[in-house]
C-alpha cells in the first residue's frame, strides 16, 4: 500500500506535468490574441444591425449566408438567431452530418432562388422573417442572372 504522502506527491507530479504541457499552447494563444488587430465592422453594417434590432424581437430568425467562418453580425450586434452558420463547429454533436448538409442546402437554396416566391417559401420554411445581405451588389450584376436580393426588391418585398 502506498502512503498518503506518496499519493499526494503523485497527484502533484501529475498536475505539474499537465501544467507544463498546457502552458505553452495557452501562452501562445494569449500572445496571438493580444497582438492581433481588432476586427472592425463597417459603419453601415453596425447601422443595419441597429435597425434590425429595433424592427425585430429576440428569437427571430434572420437568414445569412452560412459559409462565413466568423460569427454573423446578426448574432453579435442584433442578438438574433440564424438557421445555420459555419461559426458553430459543434453542430455534429447535436445532429447527424446528413441533417447539417440538408439544412445548409435549404439555406443556400434561398440565396440561389430563381424567383422571389421561391425565396420567400424557403424563408418561411426556415422560420425566417428577415434576411441579412452583406456588402453591396457586385459590379457587372446586370449582365449576370439576377440575385435573390434583386428579385425580392423587384417584387416589392
mmCIF file of the C-alpha atoms, coordinates in Angstrom:
data_MODEL
# 
_entry.id   MODEL 
# 
loop_
_atom_site.group_PDB 
_atom_site.id 
_atom_site.type_symbol 
_atom_site.label_atom_id 
_atom_site.label_alt_id 
_atom_site.label_comp_id 
_atom_site.label_asym_id 
_atom_site.label_entity_id 
_atom_site.label_seq_id 
_atom_site.pdbx_PDB_ins_code 
_atom_site.Cartn_x 
_atom_site.Cartn_y 
_atom_site.Cartn_z 
_atom_site.occupancy 
_atom_site.B_iso_or_equiv 
_atom_site.pdbx_formal_charge 
_atom_site.auth_seq_id 
_atom_site.auth_comp_id 
_atom_site.auth_asym_id 
_atom_site.auth_atom_id 
_atom_site.pdbx_PDB_model_num 
ATOM 1   C CA . UNK A 1 1   ? 0.000   0.000  0.000   1.00 0.00 ? 1   UNK A CA 1 
ATOM 2   C CA . UNK A 1 2   ? 1.105   3.496  -0.730  1.00 0.00 ? 2   UNK A CA 1 
ATOM 3   C CA . UNK A 1 3   ? 1.111   6.101  1.927   1.00 0.00 ? 3   UNK A CA 1 
ATOM 4   C CA . UNK A 1 4   ? -0.953  9.246  1.785   1.00 0.00 ? 4   UNK A CA 1 
ATOM 5   C CA . UNK A 1 5   ? 2.258   11.210 1.271   1.00 0.00 ? 5   UNK A CA 1 
ATOM 6   C CA . UNK A 1 6   ? 3.192   9.177  -1.847  1.00 0.00 ? 6   UNK A CA 1 
ATOM 7   C CA . UNK A 1 7   ? -0.320  9.590  -3.207  1.00 0.00 ? 7   UNK A CA 1 
ATOM 8   C CA . UNK A 1 8   ? -0.147  13.368 -2.704  1.00 0.00 ? 8   UNK A CA 1 
ATOM 9   C CA . UNK A 1 9   ? 3.265   13.538 -4.394  1.00 0.00 ? 9   UNK A CA 1 
ATOM 10  C CA . UNK A 1 10  ? 1.950   11.573 -7.382  1.00 0.00 ? 10  UNK A CA 1 
ATOM 11  C CA . UNK A 1 11  ? -1.019  13.918 -7.674  1.00 0.00 ? 11  UNK A CA 1 
ATOM 12  C CA . UNK A 1 12  ? 1.260   16.960 -7.528  1.00 0.00 ? 12  UNK A CA 1 
ATOM 13  C CA . UNK A 1 13  ? 3.549   15.448 -10.167 1.00 0.00 ? 13  UNK A CA 1 
ATOM 14  C CA . UNK A 1 14  ? 0.587   14.774 -12.482 1.00 0.00 ? 14  UNK A CA 1 
ATOM 15  C CA . UNK A 1 15  ? -0.642  18.340 -12.007 1.00 0.00 ? 15  UNK A CA 1 
ATOM 16  C CA . UNK A 1 16  ? 2.827   19.711 -12.794 1.00 0.00 ? 16  UNK A CA 1 
ATOM 17  C CA . UNK A 1 17  ? 3.039   17.630 -15.987 1.00 0.00 ? 17  UNK A CA 1 
ATOM 18  C CA . UNK A 1 18  ? -0.397  18.825 -17.098 1.00 0.00 ? 18  UNK A CA 1 
ATOM 19  C CA . UNK A 1 19  ? 0.576   22.455 -16.460 1.00 0.00 ? 19  UNK A CA 1 
ATOM 20  C CA . UNK A 1 20  ? 3.863   22.079 -18.343 1.00 0.00 ? 20  UNK A CA 1 
ATOM 21  C CA . UNK A 1 21  ? 2.050   20.583 -21.329 1.00 0.00 ? 21  UNK A CA 1 
ATOM 22  C CA . UNK A 1 22  ? -0.807  23.095 -21.378 1.00 0.00 ? 22  UNK A CA 1 
ATOM 23  C CA . UNK A 1 23  ? 1.061   26.308 -20.565 1.00 0.00 ? 23  UNK A CA 1 
ATOM 24  C CA . UNK A 1 24  ? 2.932   26.800 -23.884 1.00 0.00 ? 24  UNK A CA 1 
ATOM 25  C CA . UNK A 1 25  ? -0.200  26.464 -26.008 1.00 0.00 ? 25  UNK A CA 1 
ATOM 26  C CA . UNK A 1 26  ? -2.169  28.720 -23.689 1.00 0.00 ? 26  UNK A CA 1 
ATOM 27  C CA . UNK A 1 27  ? 0.595   31.335 -23.624 1.00 0.00 ? 27  UNK A CA 1 
ATOM 28  C CA . UNK A 1 28  ? 0.839   31.233 -27.436 1.00 0.00 ? 28  UNK A CA 1 
ATOM 29  C CA . UNK A 1 29  ? -2.921  31.731 -27.797 1.00 0.00 ? 29  UNK A CA 1 
ATOM 30  C CA . UNK A 1 30  ? -2.959  34.652 -25.349 1.00 0.00 ? 30  UNK A CA 1 
ATOM 31  C CA . UNK A 1 31  ? 0.019   36.297 -27.099 1.00 0.00 ? 31  UNK A CA 1 
ATOM 32  C CA . UNK A 1 32  ? -1.519  35.842 -30.564 1.00 0.00 ? 32  UNK A CA 1 
ATOM 33  C CA . UNK A 1 33  ? -4.830  37.325 -29.453 1.00 0.00 ? 33  UNK A CA 1 
ATOM 34  C CA . UNK A 1 34  ? -3.130  40.245 -27.678 1.00 0.00 ? 34  UNK A CA 1 
ATOM 35  C CA . UNK A 1 35  ? -1.104  41.131 -30.782 1.00 0.00 ? 35  UNK A CA 1 
ATOM 36  C CA . UNK A 1 36  ? -3.897  40.668 -33.324 1.00 0.00 ? 36  UNK A CA 1 
ATOM 37  C CA . UNK A 1 37  ? -5.578  43.665 -34.879 1.00 0.00 ? 37  UNK A CA 1 
ATOM 38  C CA . UNK A 1 38  ? -9.183  44.067 -33.761 1.00 0.00 ? 38  UNK A CA 1 
ATOM 39  C CA . UNK A 1 39  ? -11.799 43.121 -36.307 1.00 0.00 ? 39  UNK A CA 1 
ATOM 40  C CA . UNK A 1 40  ? -13.702 46.169 -37.436 1.00 0.00 ? 40  UNK A CA 1 
ATOM 41  C CA . UNK A 1 41  ? -17.182 46.170 -38.871 1.00 0.00 ? 41  UNK A CA 1 
ATOM 42  C CA . UNK A 1 42  ? -18.141 48.775 -41.459 1.00 0.00 ? 42  UNK A CA 1 
ATOM 43  C CA . UNK A 1 43  ? -20.417 51.522 -40.055 1.00 0.00 ? 43  UNK A CA 1 
ATOM 44  C CA . UNK A 1 44  ? -23.260 50.612 -42.460 1.00 0.00 ? 44  UNK A CA 1 
ATOM 45  C CA . UNK A 1 45  ? -23.258 47.073 -41.019 1.00 0.00 ? 45  UNK A CA 1 
ATOM 46  C CA . UNK A 1 46  ? -23.494 48.432 -37.481 1.00 0.00 ? 46  UNK A CA 1 
ATOM 47  C CA . UNK A 1 47  ? -26.363 50.738 -38.508 1.00 0.00 ? 47  UNK A CA 1 
ATOM 48  C CA . UNK A 1 48  ? -28.140 47.859 -40.263 1.00 0.00 ? 48  UNK A CA 1 
ATOM 49  C CA . UNK A 1 49  ? -27.894 45.712 -37.134 1.00 0.00 ? 49  UNK A CA 1 
ATOM 50  C CA . UNK A 1 50  ? -29.259 48.583 -35.022 1.00 0.00 ? 50  UNK A CA 1 
ATOM 51  C CA . UNK A 1 51  ? -32.223 48.847 -37.407 1.00 0.00 ? 51  UNK A CA 1 
ATOM 52  C CA . UNK A 1 52  ? -32.716 45.066 -37.305 1.00 0.00 ? 52  UNK A CA 1 
ATOM 53  C CA . UNK A 1 53  ? -32.634 45.070 -33.505 1.00 0.00 ? 53  UNK A CA 1 
ATOM 54  C CA . UNK A 1 54  ? -35.315 47.788 -33.431 1.00 0.00 ? 54  UNK A CA 1 
ATOM 55  C CA . UNK A 1 55  ? -37.513 46.097 -36.062 1.00 0.00 ? 55  UNK A CA 1 
ATOM 56  C CA . UNK A 1 56  ? -37.309 42.546 -34.721 1.00 0.00 ? 56  UNK A CA 1 
ATOM 57  C CA . UNK A 1 57  ? -37.592 40.647 -31.462 1.00 0.00 ? 57  UNK A CA 1 
ATOM 58  C CA . UNK A 1 58  ? -35.157 38.319 -29.669 1.00 0.00 ? 58  UNK A CA 1 
ATOM 59  C CA . UNK A 1 59  ? -35.652 34.815 -31.046 1.00 0.00 ? 59  UNK A CA 1 
ATOM 60  C CA . UNK A 1 60  ? -36.479 35.995 -34.574 1.00 0.00 ? 60  UNK A CA 1 
ATOM 61  C CA . UNK A 1 61  ? -34.631 34.083 -37.279 1.00 0.00 ? 61  UNK A CA 1 
ATOM 62  C CA . UNK A 1 62  ? -32.521 36.013 -39.790 1.00 0.00 ? 62  UNK A CA 1 
ATOM 63  C CA . UNK A 1 63  ? -31.176 34.375 -42.938 1.00 0.00 ? 63  UNK A CA 1 
ATOM 64  C CA . UNK A 1 64  ? -27.468 34.907 -43.593 1.00 0.00 ? 64  UNK A CA 1 
ATOM 65  C CA . UNK A 1 65  ? -25.073 33.106 -45.900 1.00 0.00 ? 65  UNK A CA 1 
ATOM 66  C CA . UNK A 1 66  ? -23.845 30.066 -43.919 1.00 0.00 ? 66  UNK A CA 1 
ATOM 67  C CA . UNK A 1 67  ? -20.324 29.734 -45.356 1.00 0.00 ? 67  UNK A CA 1 
ATOM 68  C CA . UNK A 1 68  ? -18.679 32.530 -43.350 1.00 0.00 ? 68  UNK A CA 1 
ATOM 69  C CA . UNK A 1 69  ? -16.376 31.321 -40.575 1.00 0.00 ? 69  UNK A CA 1 
ATOM 70  C CA . UNK A 1 70  ? -16.954 34.391 -38.393 1.00 0.00 ? 70  UNK A CA 1 
ATOM 71  C CA . UNK A 1 71  ? -19.931 34.955 -36.155 1.00 0.00 ? 71  UNK A CA 1 
ATOM 72  C CA . UNK A 1 72  ? -22.508 36.864 -38.240 1.00 0.00 ? 72  UNK A CA 1 
ATOM 73  C CA . UNK A 1 73  ? -23.203 40.474 -37.171 1.00 0.00 ? 73  UNK A CA 1 
ATOM 74  C CA . UNK A 1 74  ? -26.845 39.411 -36.852 1.00 0.00 ? 74  UNK A CA 1 
ATOM 75  C CA . UNK A 1 75  ? -25.873 37.260 -33.852 1.00 0.00 ? 75  UNK A CA 1 
ATOM 76  C CA . UNK A 1 76  ? -23.261 39.577 -32.304 1.00 0.00 ? 76  UNK A CA 1 
ATOM 77  C CA . UNK A 1 77  ? -24.836 43.005 -32.750 1.00 0.00 ? 77  UNK A CA 1 
ATOM 78  C CA . UNK A 1 78  ? -28.542 42.270 -33.076 1.00 0.00 ? 78  UNK A CA 1 
ATOM 79  C CA . UNK A 1 79  ? -28.804 39.178 -30.870 1.00 0.00 ? 79  UNK A CA 1 
ATOM 80  C CA . UNK A 1 80  ? -30.934 37.302 -33.377 1.00 0.00 ? 80  UNK A CA 1 
ATOM 81  C CA . UNK A 1 81  ? -30.871 33.643 -34.428 1.00 0.00 ? 81  UNK A CA 1 
ATOM 82  C CA . UNK A 1 82  ? -29.591 32.232 -37.709 1.00 0.00 ? 82  UNK A CA 1 
ATOM 83  C CA . UNK A 1 83  ? -30.792 28.920 -39.183 1.00 0.00 ? 83  UNK A CA 1 
ATOM 84  C CA . UNK A 1 84  ? -27.222 27.768 -39.887 1.00 0.00 ? 84  UNK A CA 1 
ATOM 85  C CA . UNK A 1 85  ? -23.751 29.261 -39.535 1.00 0.00 ? 85  UNK A CA 1 
ATOM 86  C CA . UNK A 1 86  ? -20.248 27.881 -40.048 1.00 0.00 ? 86  UNK A CA 1 
ATOM 87  C CA . UNK A 1 87  ? -19.012 29.547 -36.863 1.00 0.00 ? 87  UNK A CA 1 
ATOM 88  C CA . UNK A 1 88  ? -20.768 26.822 -34.875 1.00 0.00 ? 88  UNK A CA 1 
ATOM 89  C CA . UNK A 1 89  ? -18.451 23.835 -35.414 1.00 0.00 ? 89  UNK A CA 1 
ATOM 90  C CA . UNK A 1 90  ? -20.219 21.635 -32.908 1.00 0.00 ? 90  UNK A CA 1 
ATOM 91  C CA . UNK A 1 91  ? -23.459 21.107 -34.874 1.00 0.00 ? 91  UNK A CA 1 
ATOM 92  C CA . UNK A 1 92  ? -22.467 17.458 -35.366 1.00 0.00 ? 92  UNK A CA 1 
ATOM 93  C CA . UNK A 1 93  ? -22.694 16.903 -31.614 1.00 0.00 ? 93  UNK A CA 1 
ATOM 94  C CA . UNK A 1 94  ? -26.425 17.525 -31.753 1.00 0.00 ? 94  UNK A CA 1 
ATOM 95  C CA . UNK A 1 95  ? -27.425 16.038 -35.095 1.00 0.00 ? 95  UNK A CA 1 
ATOM 96  C CA . UNK A 1 96  ? -26.105 13.950 -37.954 1.00 0.00 ? 96  UNK A CA 1 
ATOM 97  C CA . UNK A 1 97  ? -23.828 15.281 -40.711 1.00 0.00 ? 97  UNK A CA 1 
ATOM 98  C CA . UNK A 1 98  ? -26.600 14.493 -43.183 1.00 0.00 ? 98  UNK A CA 1 
ATOM 99  C CA . UNK A 1 99  ? -29.041 16.781 -41.406 1.00 0.00 ? 99  UNK A CA 1 
ATOM 100 C CA . UNK A 1 100 ? -26.448 19.582 -41.248 1.00 0.00 ? 100 UNK A CA 1 
ATOM 101 C CA . UNK A 1 101 ? -25.858 19.186 -45.003 1.00 0.00 ? 101 UNK A CA 1 
ATOM 102 C CA . UNK A 1 102 ? -29.613 19.239 -45.647 1.00 0.00 ? 102 UNK A CA 1 
ATOM 103 C CA . UNK A 1 103 ? -30.007 22.435 -43.593 1.00 0.00 ? 103 UNK A CA 1 
ATOM 104 C CA . UNK A 1 104 ? -27.110 24.045 -45.438 1.00 0.00 ? 104 UNK A CA 1 
ATOM 105 C CA . UNK A 1 105 ? -28.679 23.107 -48.779 1.00 0.00 ? 105 UNK A CA 1 
ATOM 106 C CA . UNK A 1 106 ? -32.006 24.556 -47.627 1.00 0.00 ? 106 UNK A CA 1 
ATOM 107 C CA . UNK A 1 107 ? -30.421 27.848 -46.520 1.00 0.00 ? 107 UNK A CA 1 
ATOM 108 C CA . UNK A 1 108 ? -28.370 28.110 -49.723 1.00 0.00 ? 108 UNK A CA 1 
ATOM 109 C CA . UNK A 1 109 ? -31.489 27.422 -51.799 1.00 0.00 ? 109 UNK A CA 1 
ATOM 110 C CA . UNK A 1 110 ? -32.830 30.760 -50.555 1.00 0.00 ? 110 UNK A CA 1 
ATOM 111 C CA . UNK A 1 111 ? -29.802 32.606 -51.920 1.00 0.00 ? 111 UNK A CA 1 
ATOM 112 C CA . UNK A 1 112 ? -29.956 30.654 -55.201 1.00 0.00 ? 112 UNK A CA 1 
ATOM 113 C CA . UNK A 1 113 ? -33.704 31.009 -55.727 1.00 0.00 ? 113 UNK A CA 1 
ATOM 114 C CA . UNK A 1 114 ? -34.744 31.819 -59.278 1.00 0.00 ? 114 UNK A CA 1 
ATOM 115 C CA . UNK A 1 115 ? -37.763 33.876 -58.264 1.00 0.00 ? 115 UNK A CA 1 
ATOM 116 C CA . UNK A 1 116 ? -38.998 35.849 -55.278 1.00 0.00 ? 116 UNK A CA 1 
ATOM 117 C CA . UNK A 1 117 ? -41.817 33.421 -54.475 1.00 0.00 ? 117 UNK A CA 1 
ATOM 118 C CA . UNK A 1 118 ? -39.377 30.508 -54.146 1.00 0.00 ? 118 UNK A CA 1 
ATOM 119 C CA . UNK A 1 119 ? -37.092 32.559 -51.907 1.00 0.00 ? 119 UNK A CA 1 
ATOM 120 C CA . UNK A 1 120 ? -39.989 33.592 -49.680 1.00 0.00 ? 120 UNK A CA 1 
ATOM 121 C CA . UNK A 1 121 ? -41.160 29.976 -49.475 1.00 0.00 ? 121 UNK A CA 1 
ATOM 122 C CA . UNK A 1 122 ? -37.710 28.822 -48.320 1.00 0.00 ? 122 UNK A CA 1 
ATOM 123 C CA . UNK A 1 123 ? -37.539 31.665 -45.779 1.00 0.00 ? 123 UNK A CA 1 
ATOM 124 C CA . UNK A 1 124 ? -40.941 30.699 -44.362 1.00 0.00 ? 124 UNK A CA 1 
ATOM 125 C CA . UNK A 1 125 ? -39.839 27.051 -44.189 1.00 0.00 ? 125 UNK A CA 1 
ATOM 126 C CA . UNK A 1 126 ? -36.861 28.098 -42.084 1.00 0.00 ? 126 UNK A CA 1 
ATOM 127 C CA . UNK A 1 127 ? -38.978 30.365 -39.874 1.00 0.00 ? 127 UNK A CA 1 
ATOM 128 C CA . UNK A 1 128 ? -37.060 33.426 -41.057 1.00 0.00 ? 128 UNK A CA 1 
ATOM 129 C CA . UNK A 1 129 ? -38.676 36.839 -41.108 1.00 0.00 ? 129 UNK A CA 1 
ATOM 130 C CA . UNK A 1 130 ? -35.559 38.818 -42.015 1.00 0.00 ? 130 UNK A CA 1 
ATOM 131 C CA . UNK A 1 131 ? -32.556 38.498 -44.332 1.00 0.00 ? 131 UNK A CA 1 
ATOM 132 C CA . UNK A 1 132 ? -29.081 39.960 -43.926 1.00 0.00 ? 132 UNK A CA 1 
ATOM 133 C CA . UNK A 1 133 ? -27.343 40.600 -47.248 1.00 0.00 ? 133 UNK A CA 1 
ATOM 134 C CA . UNK A 1 134 ? -23.719 41.535 -46.600 1.00 0.00 ? 134 UNK A CA 1 
ATOM 135 C CA . UNK A 1 135 ? -21.973 44.008 -48.864 1.00 0.00 ? 135 UNK A CA 1 
ATOM 136 C CA . UNK A 1 136 ? -23.116 45.742 -51.992 1.00 0.00 ? 136 UNK A CA 1 
ATOM 137 C CA . UNK A 1 137 ? -24.232 44.251 -55.275 1.00 0.00 ? 137 UNK A CA 1 
ATOM 138 C CA . UNK A 1 138 ? -21.297 43.035 -57.347 1.00 0.00 ? 138 UNK A CA 1 
ATOM 139 C CA . UNK A 1 139 ? -20.178 45.049 -60.344 1.00 0.00 ? 139 UNK A CA 1 
ATOM 140 C CA . UNK A 1 140 ? -21.487 43.701 -63.603 1.00 0.00 ? 140 UNK A CA 1 
ATOM 141 C CA . UNK A 1 141 ? -24.517 42.238 -61.821 1.00 0.00 ? 141 UNK A CA 1 
ATOM 142 C CA . UNK A 1 142 ? -26.757 43.467 -64.627 1.00 0.00 ? 142 UNK A CA 1 
ATOM 143 C CA . UNK A 1 143 ? -25.104 41.025 -67.062 1.00 0.00 ? 143 UNK A CA 1 
ATOM 144 C CA . UNK A 1 144 ? -25.452 38.020 -64.759 1.00 0.00 ? 144 UNK A CA 1 
ATOM 145 C CA . UNK A 1 145 ? -28.580 36.228 -63.603 1.00 0.00 ? 145 UNK A CA 1 
ATOM 146 C CA . UNK A 1 146 ? -30.386 38.423 -61.082 1.00 0.00 ? 146 UNK A CA 1 
ATOM 147 C CA . UNK A 1 147 ? -29.602 37.826 -57.426 1.00 0.00 ? 147 UNK A CA 1 
ATOM 148 C CA . UNK A 1 148 ? -32.254 36.858 -54.927 1.00 0.00 ? 148 UNK A CA 1 
ATOM 149 C CA . UNK A 1 149 ? -31.703 40.304 -53.382 1.00 0.00 ? 149 UNK A CA 1 
ATOM 150 C CA . UNK A 1 150 ? -32.723 41.966 -56.661 1.00 0.00 ? 150 UNK A CA 1 
ATOM 151 C CA . UNK A 1 151 ? -35.611 39.541 -57.207 1.00 0.00 ? 151 UNK A CA 1 
ATOM 152 C CA . UNK A 1 152 ? -37.021 40.370 -53.779 1.00 0.00 ? 152 UNK A CA 1 
ATOM 153 C CA . UNK A 1 153 ? -36.571 44.110 -54.325 1.00 0.00 ? 153 UNK A CA 1 
ATOM 154 C CA . UNK A 1 154 ? -38.253 43.925 -57.730 1.00 0.00 ? 154 UNK A CA 1 
ATOM 155 C CA . UNK A 1 155 ? -41.183 42.060 -56.146 1.00 0.00 ? 155 UNK A CA 1 
ATOM 156 C CA . UNK A 1 156 ? -41.527 44.804 -53.507 1.00 0.00 ? 156 UNK A CA 1 
ATOM 157 C CA . UNK A 1 157 ? -40.509 42.581 -50.605 1.00 0.00 ? 157 UNK A CA 1 
# 
